[in-house]
Amino acid sequence: MNKLSAAQIKTALTAVPDWKKQGSTITRTFQFKDFPAAIKFVNAVAKLAEKAWHHPDIDIRWNQVSLTVTTHDAGGLTEKDFALAAQFDRVG
């Protein structure tokens, strides 16, 4: 996967508007009614990530889950990151 240019990243962010660029990553915090709902989401994210063989950094709080995605091998953001972010949005 090739690293996206700044213009390509700006365009890709329009498809996942709740995600924000931070350095060479994109990040989003999901909020849930309680801890069990947050963990259910994390389990769904884990299945998607494992299937894609592309794993986010996950920060779990009581009713919030923050995900951070980047393609380390490419040294920044790729199409794969935005595709996975869209999948996470669908289960969130």
N, CA, C and O atoms as a GROMACS GRO file, in nm:
protein
  368
    1MET      N    1   0.083  -0.119   0.000
    1MET     CA    2   0.000   0.000   0.000
    1MET      C    3   0.088   0.125   0.000
    1MET      O    4   0.186   0.134   0.074
    2ASN      N    5   0.050   0.219  -0.083
    2ASN     CA    6   0.123   0.344  -0.088
    2ASN      C    7   0.063   0.446   0.007
    2ASN      O    8  -0.059   0.454   0.024
    3LYS      N    9   0.149   0.523   0.069
    3LYS     CA   10   0.108   0.631   0.158
    3LYS      C   11   0.032   0.736   0.077
    3LYS      O   12   0.072   0.771  -0.034
    4LEU      N   13  -0.078   0.786   0.134
    4LEU     CA   14  -0.159   0.887   0.067
    4LEU      C   15  -0.098   1.025   0.080
    4LEU      O   16  -0.030   1.055   0.178
    5SER      N   17  -0.122   1.108  -0.020
    5SER     CA   18  -0.079   1.248  -0.015
    5SER      C   19  -0.176   1.326   0.074
    5SER      O   20  -0.282   1.276   0.110
    6ALA      N   21  -0.138   1.447   0.109
    6ALA     CA   22  -0.225   1.532   0.192
    6ALA      C   23  -0.360   1.554   0.124
    6ALA      O   24  -0.463   1.551   0.190
    7ALA      N   25  -0.360   1.576  -0.006
    7ALA     CA   26  -0.485   1.597  -0.080
    7ALA      C   27  -0.571   1.470  -0.080
    7ALA      O   28  -0.693   1.478  -0.066
    8GLN      N   29  -0.509   1.355  -0.095
    8GLN     CA   30  -0.582   1.228  -0.092
    8GLN      C   31  -0.640   1.203   0.046
    8GLN      O   32  -0.752   1.152   0.057
    9ILE      N   33  -0.567   1.236   0.151
    9ILE     CA   34  -0.616   1.220   0.288
    9ILE      C   35  -0.737   1.310   0.312
    9ILE      O   36  -0.837   1.267   0.369
   10LYS      N   37  -0.728   1.434   0.267
   10LYS     CA   38  -0.839   1.528   0.284
   10LYS      C   39  -0.965   1.474   0.216
   10LYS      O   40  -1.074   1.482   0.273
   11THR      N   41  -0.951   1.420   0.098
   11THR     CA   42  -1.064   1.361   0.026
   11THR      C   43  -1.116   1.237   0.099
   11THR      O   44  -1.237   1.221   0.114
   12ALA      N   45  -1.027   1.151   0.143
   12ALA     CA   46  -1.067   1.028   0.211
   12ALA      C   47  -1.142   1.057   0.341
   12ALA      O   48  -1.232   0.982   0.379
   13LEU      N   49  -1.105   1.164   0.410
   13LEU     CA   50  -1.172   1.200   0.535
   13LEU      C   51  -1.319   1.236   0.514
   13LEU      O   52  -1.398   1.226   0.608
   14THR      N   53  -1.356   1.278   0.395
   14THR     CA   54  -1.497   1.312   0.371
   14THR      C   55  -1.586   1.188   0.379
   14THR      O   56  -1.706   1.200   0.407
   15ALA      N   57  -1.530   1.071   0.355
   15ALA     CA   58  -1.606   0.947   0.362
   15ALA      C   59  -1.622   0.897   0.506
   15ALA      O   60  -1.710   0.816   0.534
   16VAL      N   61  -1.537   0.946   0.596
   16VAL     CA   62  -1.543   0.907   0.738
   16VAL      C   63  -1.535   1.036   0.822
   16VAL      O   64  -1.435   1.059   0.890
   17PRO      N   65  -1.640   1.119   0.817
   17PRO     CA   66  -1.633   1.254   0.874
   17PRO      C   67  -1.614   1.261   1.026
   17PRO      O   68  -1.574   1.366   1.077
   18ASP      N   69  -1.640   1.154   1.098
   18ASP     CA   70  -1.622   1.156   1.243
   18ASP      C   71  -1.478   1.127   1.284
   18ASP      O   72  -1.443   1.138   1.402
   19TRP      N   73  -1.395   1.091   1.189
   19TRP     CA   74  -1.254   1.062   1.214
   19TRP      C   75  -1.174   1.190   1.195
   19TRP      O   76  -1.205   1.272   1.108
   20LYS      N   77  -1.071   1.206   1.275
   20LYS     CA   78  -0.985   1.324   1.267
   20LYS      C   79  -0.841   1.281   1.243
   20LYS      O   80  -0.794   1.182   1.299
   21LYS      N   81  -0.773   1.356   1.159
   21LYS     CA   82  -0.631   1.330   1.133
   21LYS      C   83  -0.550   1.386   1.249
   21LYS      O   84  -0.570   1.500   1.291
   22GLN      N   85  -0.459   1.306   1.301
   22GLN     CA   86  -0.364   1.348   1.404
   22GLN      C   87  -0.228   1.296   1.363
   22GLN      O   88  -0.197   1.178   1.378
   23GLY      N   89  -0.146   1.386   1.311
   23GLY     CA   90  -0.014   1.344   1.264
   23GLY      C   91  -0.029   1.246   1.149
   23GLY      O   92  -0.092   1.278   1.048
   24SER      N   93   0.029   1.129   1.163
   24SER     CA   94   0.022   1.028   1.057
   24SER      C   95  -0.085   0.922   1.087
   24SER      O   96  -0.077   0.809   1.038
   25THR      N   97  -0.186   0.959   1.168
   25THR     CA   98  -0.293   0.867   1.203
   25THR      C   99  -0.429   0.933   1.183
   25THR      O  100  -0.439   1.054   1.164
   26ILE      N  101  -0.534   0.849   1.187
   26ILE     CA  102  -0.669   0.899   1.203
   26ILE      C  103  -0.726   0.838   1.330
   26ILE      O  104  -0.693   0.725   1.365
   27THR      N  105  -0.810   0.914   1.398
   27THR     CA  106  -0.862   0.869   1.526
   27THR      C  107  -1.008   0.907   1.542
   27THR      O  108  -1.055   1.006   1.485
   28ARG      N  109  -1.080   0.826   1.619
   28ARG     CA  110  -1.219   0.855   1.651
   28ARG      C  111  -1.251   0.795   1.787
   28ARG      O  112  -1.201   0.688   1.823
   29THR      N  113  -1.334   0.866   1.863
   29THR     CA  114  -1.384   0.814   1.990
   29THR      C  115  -1.532   0.783   1.975
   29THR      O  116  -1.612   0.868   1.934
   30PHE      N  117  -1.568   0.661   2.009
   30PHE     CA  118  -1.707   0.614   2.006
   30PHE      C  119  -1.760   0.615   2.149
   30PHE      O  120  -1.688   0.581   2.242
   31GLN      N  121  -1.885   0.653   2.167
   31GLN     CA  122  -1.944   0.655   2.301
   31GLN      C  123  -2.061   0.557   2.306
   31GLN      O  124  -2.138   0.544   2.211
   32PHE      N  125  -2.073   0.489   2.420
   32PHE     CA  126  -2.174   0.385   2.439
   32PHE      C  127  -2.249   0.408   2.569
   32PHE      O  128  -2.211   0.492   2.650
   33LYS      N  129  -2.357   0.333   2.588
   33LYS     CA  130  -2.440   0.352   2.708
   33LYS      C  131  -2.371   0.303   2.834
   33LYS      O  132  -2.398   0.353   2.944
   34ASP      N  133  -2.282   0.204   2.821
   34ASP     CA  134  -2.216   0.148   2.939
   34ASP      C  135  -2.094   0.067   2.897
   34ASP      O  136  -2.064   0.054   2.778
   35PHE      N  137  -2.025   0.013   2.995
   35PHE     CA  138  -1.902  -0.063   2.971
   35PHE      C  139  -1.927  -0.190   2.888
   35PHE      O  140  -1.851  -0.215   2.794
   36PRO      N  141  -2.030  -0.271   2.919
   36PRO     CA  142  -2.052  -0.390   2.837
   36PRO      C  143  -2.076  -0.358   2.689
   36PRO      O  144  -2.032  -0.432   2.601
   37ALA      N  145  -2.145  -0.248   2.660
   37ALA     CA  146  -2.167  -0.209   2.520
   37ALA      C  147  -2.036  -0.169   2.454
   37ALA      O  148  -2.013  -0.198   2.336
   38ALA      N  149  -1.950  -0.102   2.529
   38ALA     CA  150  -1.819  -0.063   2.476
   38ALA      C  151  -1.736  -0.186   2.443
   38ALA      O  152  -1.670  -0.192   2.339
   39ILE      N  153  -1.738  -0.285   2.532
   39ILE     CA  154  -1.661  -0.408   2.510
   39ILE      C  155  -1.717  -0.488   2.393
   39ILE      O  156  -1.641  -0.550   2.318
   40LYS      N  157  -1.848  -0.488   2.377
   40LYS     CA  158  -1.910  -0.556   2.262
   40LYS      C  159  -1.857  -0.493   2.132
   40LYS      O  160  -1.827  -0.564   2.036
   41PHE      N  161  -1.847  -0.360   2.130
   41PHE     CA  162  -1.793  -0.291   2.014
   41PHE      C  163  -1.647  -0.330   1.991
   41PHE      O  164  -1.607  -0.358   1.878
   42VAL      N  165  -1.567  -0.333   2.097
   42VAL     CA  166  -1.426  -0.369   2.085
   42VAL      C  167  -1.412  -0.510   2.026
   42VAL      O  168  -1.325  -0.534   1.943
   43ASN      N  169  -1.497  -0.602   2.069
   43ASN     CA  170  -1.492  -0.737   2.015
   43ASN      C  171  -1.524  -0.739   1.865
   43ASN      O  172  -1.462  -0.813   1.789
   44ALA      N  173  -1.621  -0.657   1.823
   44ALA     CA  174  -1.655  -0.648   1.681
   44ALA      C  175  -1.539  -0.587   1.602
   44ALA      O  176  -1.507  -0.632   1.492
   45VAL      N  177  -1.476  -0.484   1.659
   45VAL     CA  178  -1.359  -0.421   1.596
   45VAL      C  179  -1.246  -0.523   1.582
   45VAL      O  180  -1.180  -0.528   1.478
   46ALA      N  181  -1.224  -0.602   1.685
   46ALA     CA  182  -1.118  -0.703   1.681
   46ALA      C  183  -1.139  -0.802   1.567
   46ALA      O  184  -1.044  -0.839   1.499
   47LYS      N  185  -1.262  -0.845   1.547
   47LYS     CA  186  -1.291  -0.940   1.439
   47LYS      C  187  -1.264  -0.877   1.303
   47LYS      O  188  -1.203  -0.940   1.216
   48LEU      N  189  -1.309  -0.753   1.284
   48LEU     CA  190  -1.285  -0.684   1.157
   48LEU      C  191  -1.135  -0.663   1.133
   48LEU      O  192  -1.085  -0.685   1.022
   49ALA      N  193  -1.066  -0.620   1.236
   49ALA     CA  194  -0.922  -0.593   1.225
   49ALA      C  195  -0.845  -0.721   1.192
   49ALA      O  196  -0.754  -0.720   1.110
   50GLU      N  197  -0.882  -0.828   1.257
   50GLU     CA  198  -0.812  -0.955   1.234
   50GLU      C  199  -0.836  -1.004   1.091
   50GLU      O  200  -0.745  -1.053   1.025
   51LYS      N  201  -0.961  -0.988   1.044
   51LYS     CA  202  -0.995  -1.029   0.907
   51LYS      C  203  -0.915  -0.946   0.805
   51LYS      O  204  -0.869  -0.999   0.704
   52ALA      N  205  -0.899  -0.816   0.833
   52ALA     CA  206  -0.825  -0.728   0.743
   52ALA      C  207  -0.674  -0.736   0.764
   52ALA      O  208  -0.597  -0.684   0.684
   53TRP      N  209  -0.632  -0.801   0.872
   53TRP     CA  210  -0.492  -0.807   0.913
   53TRP      C  211  -0.434  -0.666   0.923
   53TRP      O  212  -0.325  -0.637   0.875
   54HIS      N  213  -0.515  -0.581   0.989
   54HIS     CA  214  -0.479  -0.440   1.006
   54HIS      C  215  -0.540  -0.396   1.139
   54HIS      O  216  -0.662  -0.388   1.151
   55HIS      N  217  -0.456  -0.369   1.237
   55HIS     CA  218  -0.503  -0.356   1.374
   55HIS      C  219  -0.490  -0.213   1.428
   55HIS      O  220  -0.383  -0.153   1.419
   56PRO      N  221  -0.599  -0.160   1.483
   56PRO     CA  222  -0.594  -0.025   1.539
   56PRO      C  223  -0.536  -0.027   1.680
   56PRO      O  224  -0.532  -0.131   1.746
   57ASP      N  225  -0.492   0.090   1.726
   57ASP     CA  226  -0.465   0.108   1.868
   57ASP      C  227  -0.601   0.134   1.932
   57ASP      O  228  -0.681   0.211   1.880
   58ILE      N  229  -0.627   0.070   2.045
   58ILE     CA  230  -0.757   0.079   2.111
   58ILE      C  231  -0.738   0.128   2.254
   58ILE      O  232  -0.658   0.072   2.330
   59ASP      N  233  -0.812   0.232   2.290
   59ASP     CA  234  -0.813   0.284   2.427
   59ASP      C  235  -0.956   0.272   2.479
   59ASP      O  236  -1.048   0.331   2.423
   60ILE      N  237  -0.974   0.194   2.585
   60ILE     CA  238  -1.107   0.167   2.640
   60ILE      C  239  -1.125   0.241   2.772
   60ILE      O  240  -1.043   0.229   2.863
   61ARG      N  241  -1.232   0.318   2.780
   61ARG     CA  242  -1.274   0.384   2.904
   61ARG      C  243  -1.411   0.327   2.939
   61ARG      O  244  -1.460   0.239   2.868
   62TRP      N  245  -1.472   0.374   3.045
   62TRP     CA  246  -1.597   0.313   3.092
   62TRP      C  247  -1.699   0.298   2.980
   62TRP      O  248  -1.745   0.187   2.954
   63ASN      N  249  -1.734   0.406   2.913
   63ASN     CA  250  -1.833   0.397   2.806
   63ASN      C  251  -1.780   0.458   2.674
   63ASN      O  252  -1.858   0.495   2.586
   64GLN      N  253  -1.649   0.467   2.663
   64GLN     CA  254  -1.588   0.523   2.543
   64GLN      C  255  -1.476   0.434   2.493
   64GLN      O  256  -1.402   0.373   2.570
   65VAL      N  257  -1.468   0.427   2.360
   65VAL     CA  258  -1.360   0.352   2.296
   65VAL      C  259  -1.298   0.444   2.191
   65VAL      O  260  -1.366   0.492   2.100
   66SER      N  261  -1.169   0.468   2.203
   66SER     CA  262  -1.097   0.548   2.105
   66SER      C  263  -1.013   0.455   2.019
   66SER      O  264  -0.941   0.369   2.069
   67LEU      N  265  -1.025   0.475   1.888
   67LEU     CA  266  -0.948   0.396   1.792
   67LEU      C  267  -0.852   0.488   1.717
   67LEU      O  268  -0.887   0.600   1.682
   68THR      N  269  -0.732   0.440   1.695
   68THR     CA  270  -0.632   0.512   1.617
   68THR      C  271  -0.579   0.416   1.512
   68THR      O  272  -0.540   0.304   1.542
   69VAL      N  273  -0.578   0.464   1.386
   69VAL     CA  274  -0.540   0.378   1.274
   69VAL      C  275  -0.430   0.445   1.191
   69VAL      O  276  -0.436   0.566   1.166
   70THR      N  277  -0.334   0.368   1.150
   70THR     CA  278  -0.230   0.409   1.055
   70THR      C  279  -0.170   0.283   0.995
   70THR      O  280  -0.188   0.173   1.048
   71THR      N  281  -0.100   0.298   0.885
   71THR     CA  282  -0.031   0.186   0.823
   71THR      C  283   0.118   0.204   0.851
   71THR      O  284   0.187   0.277   0.780
   72HIS      N  285   0.166   0.136   0.953
   72HIS     CA  286   0.306   0.151   0.994
   72HIS      C  287   0.404   0.116   0.882
   72HIS      O  288   0.504   0.185   0.863
   73ASP      N  289   0.373   0.010   0.808
   73ASP     CA  290   0.463  -0.034   0.700
   73ASP      C  291   0.481   0.074   0.593
   73ASP      O  292   0.587   0.083   0.531
   74ALA      N  293   0.376   0.155   0.571
   74ALA     CA  294   0.382   0.259   0.468
   74ALA      C  295   0.433   0.391   0.525
   74ALA      O  296   0.465   0.484   0.451
   75GLY      N  297   0.441   0.399   0.656
   75GLY     CA  298   0.488   0.522   0.720
   75GLY      C  299   0.383   0.631   0.726
   75GLY      O  300   0.417   0.750   0.732
   76GLY      N  301   0.257   0.593   0.723
   76GLY     CA  302   0.149   0.692   0.730
   76GLY      C  303   0.016   0.632   0.687
   76GLY      O  304  -0.004   0.511   0.694
   77LEU      N  305  -0.072   0.718   0.644
   77LEU     CA  306  -0.208   0.676   0.610
   77LEU      C  307  -0.216   0.622   0.467
   77LEU      O  308  -0.156   0.675   0.374
   78THR      N  309  -0.294   0.514   0.454
   78THR     CA  310  -0.318   0.452   0.324
   78THR      C  311  -0.469   0.431   0.307
   78THR      O  312  -0.547   0.454   0.399
   79GLU      N  313  -0.508   0.387   0.189
   79GLU     CA  314  -0.649   0.356   0.163
   79GLU      C  315  -0.700   0.252   0.262
   79GLU      O  316  -0.817   0.254   0.301
   80LYS      N  317  -0.614   0.162   0.303
   80LYS     CA  318  -0.652   0.056   0.396
   80LYS      C  319  -0.703   0.114   0.529
   80LYS      O  320  -0.797   0.060   0.588
   81ASP      N  321  -0.642   0.222   0.575
   81ASP     CA  322  -0.685   0.285   0.700
   81ASP      C  323  -0.827   0.339   0.690
   81ASP      O  324  -0.908   0.322   0.782
   82PHE      N  325  -0.857   0.404   0.580
   82PHE     CA  326  -0.989   0.464   0.562
   82PHE      C  327  -1.096   0.358   0.538
   82PHE      O  328  -1.210   0.374   0.582
   83ALA      N  329  -1.060   0.251   0.470
   83ALA     CA  330  -1.154   0.140   0.450
   83ALA      C  331  -1.189   0.076   0.584
   83ALA      O  332  -1.305   0.045   0.610
   84LEU      N  333  -1.090   0.057   0.668
   84LEU     CA  334  -1.114  -0.002   0.799
   84LEU      C  335  -1.194   0.094   0.888
   84LEU      O  336  -1.282   0.050   0.962
   85ALA      N  337  -1.164   0.222   0.883
   85ALA     CA  338  -1.239   0.321   0.960
   85ALA      C  339  -1.388   0.316   0.923
   85ALA      O  340  -1.474   0.324   1.011
   86ALA      N  341  -1.417   0.304   0.795
   86ALA     CA  342  -1.557   0.296   0.750
   86ALA      C  343  -1.624   0.170   0.804
   86ALA      O  344  -1.741   0.174   0.841
   87GLN      N  345  -1.551   0.060   0.810
   87GLN     CA  346  -1.607  -0.064   0.867
   87GLN      C  347  -1.634  -0.045   1.016
   87GLN      O  348  -1.737  -0.091   1.066
   88PHE      N  349  -1.543   0.020   1.086
   88PHE     CA  350  -1.564   0.044   1.230
   88PHE      C  351  -1.686   0.134   1.252
   88PHE      O  352  -1.761   0.114   1.347
   89ASP      N  353  -1.705   0.232   1.166
   89ASP     CA  354  -1.822   0.320   1.176
   89ASP      C  355  -1.951   0.242   1.165
   89ASP      O  356  -2.047   0.271   1.236
   90ARG      N  357  -1.954   0.142   1.079
   90ARG     CA  358  -2.076   0.063   1.060
   90ARG      C  359  -2.112  -0.021   1.181
   90ARG      O  360  -2.230  -0.049   1.203
   91VAL      N  361  -2.013  -0.062   1.260
   91VAL     CA  362  -2.045  -0.143   1.379
   91VAL      C  363  -2.059  -0.056   1.505
   91VAL      O  364  -2.108  -0.103   1.608
   92GLY      N  365  -2.017   0.070   1.497
   92GLY     CA  366  -2.025   0.161   1.611
   92GLY      C  367  -2.160   0.219   1.623
   92GLY      O  368  -2.185   0.298   1.714
   0.00000   0.00000   0.00000
